[in-house]
């Protein structure tokens, strides 16, 4: 019998990230809600910016992306795919791009990153079904039969499924893609110095009043001890498990599910922050690092080009940091 269930949500500002802004009259701030979370945009410019018109353009783009990737409405593109049970479907450019990226990281991680894992996430109580009991092994094993990125292939923009019972969910990288998309929108509009943040995923372009943008990574066990980073034309994303978990019968189960076993991760990695050029990549790599043993994760990053990471690790209640080989070049 399940004695207790507690769910802790992400409440920290920018999830694990904190932005240090210079208070300048040349900074324009635009904020709002999208993809079930908040967004924040800061633009440095000496010229006048019509923030009302700009926000309208930004939210038009965000609403369009939401109409593709949201799994909370049956009318979105990805929901229609999940409901259709068809094995051959034509995709929009955006969905094809993000799904191709997801499959790349699935292959890179040997299936630890998997865009079909959501039914297991929901089964464990982290989805909209709001299940309030620990799942039994038989149910987990039944779902595992339909969990694998290997059932998915792409032929240009044509989706091919060898298993029609899949549920594809790209929320793990959709926010990162949205950050990249809004950044491209602003660049095309002529802006050269700005920061875009959606749900804790951040991209910094150009400079903030002739200085790099300063982003602080919060220590999960000491929120006052921030690791400040300098970013210019780079993105940062963080994945973690310390404040989003369930407790069943006095055992703590994080929200990140291993798609191979069907069970929540059981390691001593508290959070993983990744810095790289595109936010969609930082988003995916941070998730992979939460699933790999920390030494293997750092080795993976050290073998990647233009990617750095910072892990917080809990060794018997002693918090330590593990950095990739060149992470320090971003330290403020």
SULSUL-V688439 format. One record per residue. N is the residue number from 1. RES is the residue in one small letter. OMEGA is omega in whole degrees, -180 to 180 (* if undefined). NEAR is the number of other ideal C-beta (glycine too) atoms within 8 Angstrom. Layout:
n={N/N}
res={RES/RES}
omega={OMEGA/OMEGA}
near={NEAR/NEAR}
//
This chain:
n={1/2/3/4/5/6/7/8/9/10/11/12/13/14/15/16/17/18/19/20/21/22/23/24/25/26/27/28/29/30/31/32/33/34/35/36/37/38/39/40/41/42/43/44/45/46/47/48/49/50/51/52/53/54/55/56/57/58/59/60/61/62/63/64/65/66/67/68/69/70/71/72/73/74/75/76/77/78/79/80/81/82/83/84/85/86/87/88/89/90/91/92/93/94/95/96/97/98/99/100/101/102/103/104/105/106/107/108/109/110/111/112/113/114/115/116/117/118/119/120/121/122/123/124/125/126/127/128/129/130/131/132/133/134/135/136/137/138/139/140/141/142/143/144/145/146/147/148/149/150/151/152/153/154/155/156/157/158/159/160/161/162/163/164/165/166/167/168/169/170/171/172/173/174/175/176/177/178/179/180/181/182/183/184/185/186/187/188/189/190/191/192/193/194/195/196/197/198/199/200/201/202/203/204/205/206/207/208/209/210/211/212/213/214/215/216/217/218/219/220/221/222/223/224/225/226/227/228/229/230/231/232/233/234/235/236/237/238/239/240/241/242/243/244/245/246/247/248/249/250/251/252/253/254/255/256/257/258/259/260/261/262/263/264/265/266/267/268/269/270/271/272/273/274/275/276/277/278/279/280/281/282/283/284/285/286/287/288/289/290/291/292/293/294/295/296/297/298/299/300/301/302/303/304/305/306/307/308/309/310/311/312/313/314/315/316/317/318/319/320/321/322/323/324/325/326/327/328/329/330/331/332}
res={x/x/x/x/x/x/x/x/x/x/x/x/x/x/x/x/x/x/x/x/x/x/x/x/x/x/x/x/x/x/x/x/x/x/x/x/x/x/x/x/x/x/x/x/x/x/x/x/x/x/x/x/x/x/x/x/x/x/x/x/x/x/x/x/x/x/x/x/x/x/x/x/x/x/x/x/x/x/x/x/x/x/x/x/x/x/x/x/x/x/x/x/x/x/x/x/x/x/x/x/x/x/x/x/x/x/x/x/x/x/x/x/x/x/x/x/x/x/x/x/x/x/x/x/x/x/x/x/x/x/x/x/x/x/x/x/x/x/x/x/x/x/x/x/x/x/x/x/x/x/x/x/x/x/x/x/x/x/x/x/x/x/x/x/x/x/x/x/x/x/x/x/x/x/x/x/x/x/x/x/x/x/x/x/x/x/x/x/x/x/x/x/x/x/x/x/x/x/x/x/x/x/x/x/x/x/x/x/x/x/x/x/x/x/x/x/x/x/x/x/x/x/x/x/x/x/x/x/x/x/x/x/x/x/x/x/x/x/x/x/x/x/x/x/x/x/x/x/x/x/x/x/x/x/x/x/x/x/x/x/x/x/x/x/x/x/x/x/x/x/x/x/x/x/x/x/x/x/x/x/x/x/x/x/x/x/x/x/x/x/x/x/x/x/x/x/x/x/x/x/x/x/x/x/x/x/x/x/x/x/x/x/x/x/x/x/x/x/x/x/x/x/x/x/x/x/x/x/x/x/x/x}
omega={179/-176/-174/174/179/178/179/-176/176/180/-176/177/-179/-177/179/-170/179/-177/175/-177/170/-179/-176/177/-179/178/173/-178/177/-176/178/-178/177/175/178/-179/180/171/-180/-180/175/180/175/180/177/-178/179/177/175/-172/180/179/-179/178/178/179/179/-177/174/179/180/178/177/179/178/179/177/-166/-176/175/-178/176/-180/-176/-179/-177/-177/178/178/177/-179/-179/-171/-175/176/-179/179/-173/174/-175/171/180/-177/-179/179/-179/-177/178/177/178/179/180/177/-179/173/179/-179/-176/-178/174/176/170/-174/-178/179/-172/-170/178/177/177/180/-179/-179/175/-179/-179/-175/180/177/176/-175/176/179/-177/177/-174/-180/179/177/-179/177/-180/-179/179/-178/179/173/176/-178/175/-174/170/-180/171/-170/180/179/179/179/-178/175/177/-176/-180/180/171/-177/-180/-178/-179/-178/178/-179/179/177/178/179/177/178/-178/178/176/178/177/-179/176/179/178/175/178/-176/-177/-177/175/178/179/175/176/178/176/-167/171/-178/-180/178/-174/176/-179/176/175/174/176/-179/178/180/176/-177/172/-176/-180/-180/-174/178/-179/-175/172/-177/179/174/-178/173/-178/179/179/176/177/-180/173/-179/-177/-169/180/173/-176/176/174/175/178/176/176/-176/-180/179/-176/-179/-174/174/-176/178/-178/-176/-178/175/-180/180/178/-176/175/-179/179/179/177/-177/176/174/-172/-176/-174/179/179/178/179/-177/-177/179/178/179/-178/176/-176/-180/166/-169/179/177/179/179/177/177/-179/-179/178/179/180/173/178/176/-178/175/178/167/-174/179/176/-180/178/172/-175/178/177/176/-175/172/-166/-177/-179/-175/-180/177/-179/180/*}
near={2/9/6/8/10/7/9/6/6/7/4/9/5/11/10/12/15/10/14/8/7/8/4/7/3/8/13/10/9/11/7/10/5/13/14/6/10/9/14/12/14/12/13/12/9/3/4/3/8/6/9/6/7/12/10/8/10/13/10/8/11/14/9/8/14/11/9/12/15/12/11/5/7/6/6/13/11/14/12/10/11/10/7/7/5/8/7/7/10/5/12/8/7/10/13/13/9/14/15/9/13/15/13/8/12/12/8/8/11/5/11/11/14/11/14/16/11/12/11/14/12/12/13/14/12/10/10/5/6/6/10/6/8/8/9/6/6/6/9/13/9/7/12/9/6/12/12/10/12/5/10/15/7/13/6/5/10/10/14/10/12/7/8/7/6/11/9/12/12/13/10/11/13/12/15/17/17/13/17/13/11/15/13/8/11/13/10/6/8/5/10/7/10/14/13/14/15/14/11/14/15/17/14/16/14/10/10/16/9/4/8/9/12/13/14/12/14/10/11/12/8/7/7/4/6/10/10/10/13/10/15/10/7/11/18/17/15/14/11/14/12/9/10/12/14/12/11/12/8/6/6/6/11/9/12/11/13/11/13/6/5/12/8/11/12/4/6/7/15/12/14/15/13/17/14/13/7/10/17/13/14/16/17/15/16/15/12/15/17/14/11/11/6/13/6/8/15/13/8/11/14/8/5/9/3/5/12/13/17/13/15/15/12/11/8/4/5/6/13/7/9/8/11/11/5/6/12/6/6/11/9/6}
//
